[in-house]
């Protein structure tokens, strides 16, 4: 492969109108007179924050290397690979979903050493796709073209850099493809609610990376909180860095569904009506590179499709939450890992075979969470806007609605943000109302809605909550079912009233509140940890036994302290009072047996579930009939108080 130095014309970015270097323009060419190329991925050797492991980007396998964001310096006798989550190009997804047949990687090298472009397949066996030795180079640009033809079921591309007796510096690594005739523009929406510092941190991270920001036309911040982002002096400073590229909107709290949909609403009604929209949570540690990778992929897909980013855990940043997921709406289950996918997976180190923990096999997802997700304009025009569900299952429902219209979703590896670990959020919270209610709405819209399956699942959940002394959670479930049976009118206000009402209801149940352990400890012997003997071999028989204990007001133990990981119904139900660690590990919940309350909730549950069996068919039809109106632009304009006739 011949080397070339050359000079480069400095382009102007479409997003900001300001002069930028070639690496800051996603469609810039780095060769004089050459065709413009679409930047799909930058070669990064370190993360955007010292809070994240650099081995997610590049790994020093021998010797030493100084890893920086866009540059690496290898000392003599060293070996570095970018065969890491963010460092590799996940070629299998490009071959499956795009019309790209060839990738190019360019890089600037100084010093002496060997550069290899490596490839792998679904069996995780590496091979050399291209290679070049350099000797005493001085800022020389190398380019390698690689066929995208052997990655259908899995595999990726990455760089391997090595030195002998001299030092080697590599920088400005750019993976690119041929640019389409009319690149798709994109805008971004950040939905925020009383997370001012998190939102400002996300905006600052984006402003600090002009290369990533150049992939976006407009950044919308939809603020639904009572503590507005604009009230902070830091906001004025950050906003000035964006200029006209930032649009700040205040509106009443309509949940994540209302906040994200506002972004779609503004894009579709503005000058960039054909732009894609990237959803971004406010409480993430942003990897700005995700904007380049999502928008580039969307530009080259054979047909418009939803392009989802993946989620890494914020508290455990080397762990991938899930690589592909599906839902079972009739069983009220979301976030189920697709077979052969990765779930809560370690991305560092090597396995028992000495191979790195990378996303190798391609797996197909059925929807993508809205921690970060790109929605093409054509999808909105074809299937409408999201449902005004407030939050929970809004992303699931939209993904399945798209599938029903032959629009797939991809969860793109290597395009990710760090988001608060789901495993550290307690199940017994007010938003569980929306989880249950909206799962039922999704089942009504996208399944045959078997009343037997749905009813059995609800009965099992209710019974476990009652014996486990989670009376507030039982009331939450029943309120969700009863509101579902009211029909689509429950979303007439964007579900804002339901959010307030479920908080009021739950406040009546003491065990829904978390307490600092120092506020509840009177006799330390009451807070001795009691471990379970193990899961029941016959769960139904065990539940019947626990229900009998409840009816007779008997218990194996008077009090017991239960760790968060052991807080199963079949364990907590053995006590008259259980001190249970909240999943956040920030305090404890106190569950106290109350036979009268359990009986009252059980009777209410029996009535509600009988209603479900009787009324469900007609209720399901009402949701299906209301879908076009609920997801229309006119309905969202009404909810936002926007007069589009003016």
N, C-alpha and C positions, 0 to 999 in steps of 0.2 A: 504494500500500500504506500504510494508516494506521499511525502509530507509537503505541506505548503504553508507559507507564512502569510504574506499578503496583507492588505489593509481592508478595513470594513467601513462602509458608509454608515454614519450614525442616523438611524431612522427616527421618526416621531411617532409616539404611541397614540393609537386612536382613543384610548381611554382617558388620558389626561391632557393631551395636546402639548406635552412638555418633552424636551429633548431627553433621550434616554440612551443607554448603551444597548448593544444588540441583545444581551442576555435579558434585558428588561422588556423586550417585545416578544410576545408569544409567537408571532408570525414572521420574525425577522430572519433574513438570510445572513450567514456568516461568510459568504463567498462573493467577491465582487462580480457583479453581472449575473449571478446565479438566480435560479428561481426561488421565490420566497417559500419558506418551509414552515410548517406548523410545529411549534415546540410542544411536545407532549409530556416532557419530563426533564427536570434539571438533575444533574448528578450532584447530590448533596452528600457530604461526608460527615456532617454533624447536624444535630437538631436545632430547633429555634429557641431552645431554652436549656439551661443546665439541669433542669428537672427531669429531662428525658435521656435515656441511655444513647450514647453515640453509636453503639453497636446495632441499633435499629437501622442505621444508615450505611455503615462500613465497619469491617472487622479486620483488625490487625492479626494476621495469623502467624507472622514471624517477624522478629525484629521490632522496630519502632517506627511510628509515624505520627506527625502532628496533624491532627484532623481539625479542619475549620469548616465553616458552613459550605463554602463553594470551592475549597482548595484543600489539597493534602500534600504534605511533604514527607517522603519516605527516606529514612536514613539508609546507609549501605546495608546490604544483606537483609532486606525486609520484604514482606509480602502482605498485601492488603487486598481484600475483596469487597465488592459492594453487593455480594449475594446476601442481602438482608431485606427486611420488609420494605423499607423506603428506598433502598439502594438499587433494587432490581426492577427491570421493566417486566411486568406480568404479561408476557407475550401471548399466553393462551387466551386471555380475554380479548386482546386485539385481533387475533386471528378469527375467533368465534363471532364477534359482534360487529366488526368494522370491515370496510372494503380495502384496508391497507394490506399490501403484499410485501412491503419492504420498509425497514427502519434504517435510519442513519444516526450514528453517534459521532459527534465531533468533540474534541477536547484539545486544550492547549497544554503542551508539555515543555519542561525545561529540565536539563540534566540528562542522565543516562539510565536506561532500564528497559523493561519489556512491558508492553501493554497488550493485553489479550481481551477480546470480547468472548465471553463464555455463554453457553446456552445449556439448557437442561430440558428434560421431558417429564412426562407424568410419572416415570419410574425414578425420578430424582437423580438420574445419571448425568453428570456434566460432560460437555464436549467443548472443544475450541471452535468458535465460529469464525474468528479472524484474529490476527496478531501482527504486531509491529515492534521491532527493536529500534530504540533511539540512542544516539550517542552524542553527548555534549550539545544537545539541542538548546536553543534559546527562544523561548516563547513560540514554538512551532505548533501549528494547528494540524492535527491528524483527523481524518475522517474515515469511518468504516461503514459500509453498506451491508446489511444483513437481511437475508430473505426471511419472511415471516411465513414459513410453510411447513413446519414440523411441530406445531404447538397446540393441536386441536384439543387434546384432552388435558393438557397440562404443560408446565414449563415456563421458563423465563429467560431473560438476558441480563447480563451484568458484566462489570469490568473486573479484571484481575491485574493488579499492578505489582511489579516486583523489581528489585534492584540487586545488583552484584556489588561491585566495590565503590560505587558512586551514589550520589543523592539524586532523587527524582521528584520533581514537582508537577502535579497535575491540577488543572483548574478549568473552569468554564465548560464543564461537561454538559452537553446538550443532546438529548435524544429527540429526533424530529421525524416527521413524515411529510410527504408532499401536501401542500396546502390545497384546500378545496377552493373552487372559483369564488364562492361567496361565503366566507367564514360566518358562523352563527355568533351573533353577539350574546352576551349574558349579563345579567344583573344579579345582585345578591341581596337577601333580606335577612336581617338579624332580628329575631323576636325576643324581647326582653321584658321581664317583670321583676322589679325590685332587686336586680342584681347589677347594680350600677358599676361597681368596680370590675366585675367580670366582663361586662359589656365593653367598658372602656379599654380593658386589657386586650380584648379581641380586636377592637378597632385599631389600637396602637400597633399590635402585631402585624396587622394588614398594612398599615401605613408605613411600617418599617421595611416592608418588602415590596418595592415598586415593581419588581418582576412579576410577582403574583397579582398585584393590584391591576396591572395592565391587562389581565384577562377579564376584567369586569368593567362594564360601562358605568353603572350606578350602584351605590350601596345604600339600601334603605334600612333604617333603624326604626322598628315599630315598637314604641314604648307604651306598655299597658299598665305600668306600675304606679303606685301612689308616691313612690320616691323617684322622681324623674331623673333620667340620665343627664338632661340638660341643666340640672340645678348645680352641677359640679363645675368648679373652675377648669378642671382638666378637660371637660368636654369641649369647651371653647377652643382650647389649644389643639385638641385632636381634630375637631371639625375643620379648623383652618388648614390643616394639612391635606384634607380631602378637597376642600373648595366645593365647587358645584357638583362634584362626584358623590357627595353625601347628601341624602335626603332624610330628615328626621321627622317622624310622625308620632303624635300623641293620640291615643284612643282609649276608650274603656276596655277593661280586661275581658277579652273573648277567648282567652286561653291560647295555647299554641296553634290550634286550628285557625282561630281568628287572626292571630298575629302573622303567621306565615302566609295565609291566604291574602292578607293585605298587600304583601309583596307581589303576588301574582296579579292582584287586582290593579295595582299601580302600573306594573310593567305592561299589562295588556291594554290599559287605557291611555298609555303615553306614546311618546314618539318611537319607542323601541318595542312596538307591539309584537314583533317577531322574535324578541329576545328570549332566551332561556332564563330561568330563575333558579338561583342556588339558595336553598334554605340553610341557615346556620344557627345553631343554638348559641345563646349568649354565654353559657357557663362552661365553655370549652377552653382547653389550652389549644390554641389554633396552630396548626401547621399550614402556613399560607400556601405552600406548594399544592395543596389540595385543589385550589382554584384552577391552576394550570392543568392539572391532570383530569379533573372532571370536565372542564369546558373543552379541552382538546379531544377527549374521548367522544363527547357528544357531537363534536364537529365531524367525526368520521364514521359514526355508526351508519349501517346501511339504511336504516329507517329510524325515525325519532323514537327514543326510548328513555325511560327514567334511569338516570345514572346516579347511583348512591355511593356515598363515601362510607368507609368502615369506621368502627369505633374501637379505640384503644382505651383501657381503663386508666382514669386519671390518678387514682391512688396507687395503682400498680401498672405503670406506663409501659412495661414490656409485655403486657398481656393483651391479646386480641379478644374483644368481647364475642364476636361471632362473624364467620365469613359468609354465611348464607343462612336464611331463616324462612320459616313458613308458619302459618297460623292454622288452628283448628277452631273456627269460630263457634261451632255448636258445643264445643267443650270449654269455651271461653279461654282458650290457650293461644298465646302469641309467643314469639321469640323462640320457636322450636328449631333446633339446629338441623339443617339439611344433612342427609346421609353423606358421609365422606367429607363433610365440612369441618371447620375448626370452631371450637367453642371454649371460651376461657383458656385460650391456648398461649403457652409460653413461646415468645418469638426470639429468645436469645439462646445462645449456646448450641450444643449439638445433642442428637438423640443417641440411642444405644448403638446405632450403626455408624456413629461419627459424622452424620449428615446434619446440616443446619436446620433449625426449625423455621421453615419458610412456607409461604402459601404456594404450593406446587400444583396441586390438582385443581382444575377448574370445576366449580360447583355452581349451579344455577339457583339464584334466590327467587322468592316469590314476592317479596316487597323489601323496602329498605327504610330504616328508621330516619326520622327527620332531624337527627343531630347534625347531619349534613347530607343534602340530597339535591340533585339538579332535576328540574321539571321543564321539559321543552314546551315551547309555546303551542306547538301543534297538539300536544297531549291535552292541554287545557281546552283548546278549541273543540277537540273531539269528545272529551268525556266530562267537561265541566269543571267547576271548582270543587275543593274539598267540602265535606259536610260540616256544618256548624256544631261539631261534637264537643267543643271546648278543648279537650285534649284526651289522650289515650285512645288508641286504635284509629285515629284519624289517618295516620300514615298507612296503617294496615289496610283499612277500607279503600284508600285511594289506590294502593298497589293492586288490590284484587279487582277493583273497577277497571283499572288499566288492562289487566290480564284478560278480562272479559271482552275487551275491545282489541285483543291481539297486540297489546303493547307490553313488551317485557320490561323487567327491571334488572339491572346488573348492580351487584355490590363490588365495586372496583378495588381490589387489593392495592396497597401502596398509596391510596388516596384516603386519608384518615385524619381524624382529630382525636384528642384525648377528652373524654367525657366522664363525669362522675360515675363510679362503679355502681351498676344496678344492684349488685349483691350486698351493698351497704345501705340500701334503702329498705325500711321496714314495710312489710306487706300491709300491716294494719295502719293505713293512712287514709285520709279523706279522698284522695284521688282514686282509691279502689272502687268507689262508686262508678266513676267513669270507665274504669277498666271493665267492669261487669256490664253496665248498661250499654256501652258502645260495642262491646263484643256481641251482645245480643242483636243490636242494630245491624252490625256487619253480617251476622248469621242470617238475619232476615233478608238482607239484600243479595247475598252471594252464595247461599246454600239452600237446600230444600227445607231448612228449619224443622228438623225432627223434634217435635215437642217431647218425645220420649227421651232423646239424647240430652237435650237442653235441661229438661226437668230433672233427670237423674243426676246430672252434674251439679245443678243448684242444690238439690236435696243433700247430696254428699257434702258439699261445702258448708251448708248451713248446719248440718249435724256436727261436723267437726268443730266449727266455731263455737257452738253451744257447749259441748263437753269440754272444750279447751278454754272456757271462760272468756271468750272474746265476744262479749255481748254487743259492743259498739260495732264490731265488724259484721256481726249477724244483722244488725239493724241497717248497716250500710248496704249489704247485699239485698235485703228486702226492699229498701227504698229504690234501689236500682231496678229491680224487677217491676215494682209497681209503676215506676215512671216510664219504663219501657212500654208497659201496657197502656199508658195514656196515648201512645202513638206519636207521630212526628211533631205534634204541637210542643213537645218538650224542648225542641231546638229552635222554636220561633224567636227566642231572644239570644240565640247563640249559646244557649245553655248556661248563661251567666247566673240566673236565679237558682238553678240546680246546684251550682258550685257554692253559693252562699248557704243554701238550705242544708246541704249535707254537712257542712262545718257546724252549723247550729245543732243538728241532730247528734252528731258525734260528741259534742261538748258535754252531753248529758251522761256519758259513760266514762267513769274514772280510768278504766284500763287503757283508754286510747291516748292518755297523756304520759309523756316521758318525764321522769324525775331524776335529778342528780342523786347518786347513790347515798351521799352524805345526808340527804334530806329524809331518807326513808329508813335508815338503819337505826334500830333501837337496841336490839339484842343481836350481836353478830352471829349467834348460833342459828338465827332465823335465815341468815343469808349464806349458809353453807351450800356449796354447789352439790347438786344431786344429779349424777349422770344417768341416762336411761340404760336399761339392760340391753336394748336393741330393738329394731323395728319389729312389729307384730307379724307373726307368720300367717295369721288369719285376721286381716284388718276388720272385716265386718263383725266377726265374733268379738273382737277387742272393743269395737265401738259399742256394741250392745252391752257389754260388761261395764264400760265407762258410763253409759247412759243410765244403767241401773244404779251405779254408785251415786250419780247425780240425783236421781229420783229419791233415793234413800238417804241422801246427805251423808254418804260414807266416803272415806278417802284413805288411801294407803299412808299418806303423810299429811301432817297439819300444815306445814310450810316447807318450801324448798326454793332454792335459787337455781334457775335454769339459764344456761348460757344461750346466746342467740342461735347458735348452730344446732342446739338440742330442743328448740321450742316447738316440737311436734305435738299435735293434739293428743296423741296417745301417751305422751309423757307429762305434759302440763296438767292433764286431766286427773292425774293421780294425787293431786294436792288440793287442800281446801283453799290455800292461798299460795300463789306462785309469783316470785319475783323474777321477771324475765328481762334479760338484757335486750335493749333495743338494737336492731341490726346496725345502726350507726355507731354502736359502741360508746355512745355519749351518755347513757344513763340506763334506767330500768323502768319497766312497766309493772304495775301491780295488778295481777288478776286475782279476783276474789270470787269464790263460788256464791251464786245467788239463784237458788232453786226457783223462786217465784218469778224472777225476771226471765230465766231460761224457759219456763213453762209458757209465759206470756209470748215470748218471741217464737216459740215452737208453734203455738196456736196460730199466730199471725202468719207464720211461714206456711202452714198447711193451707190456710185460706188463699194466700197469694199464689201458691203453686197449683192449686185447683183452678184458679182463675187463668193461669198461664195455659193450662191444658185446654181450657174451654175457649179462650179468647184469642189465642195466638194466631190461628189462621187468618182471621180478619185483620188483626193488627199488622201482621207481616205484609198483607196486601196494601195496607194504608201507607207503610213506609216505602214500598216500591212505587206506589202512585205518586208520592210526594217527592221522590228523588229529583226529578228534573227541576222542580221549583226550588228545593232546598239548596241545590248546587249551582243555581243560576247566578249570573252577575248581578241581576236585579235584586235578588235576595241579599247578597252581600253588600250591595250599595245601600240598601235599607238598614242593614245592621250597622254599617259604618256611618250612617247619617250623611251620605254623599248624594247630592242631587245632580245626576248626570244629564238632566234635561236643561240645566242652566247654560 
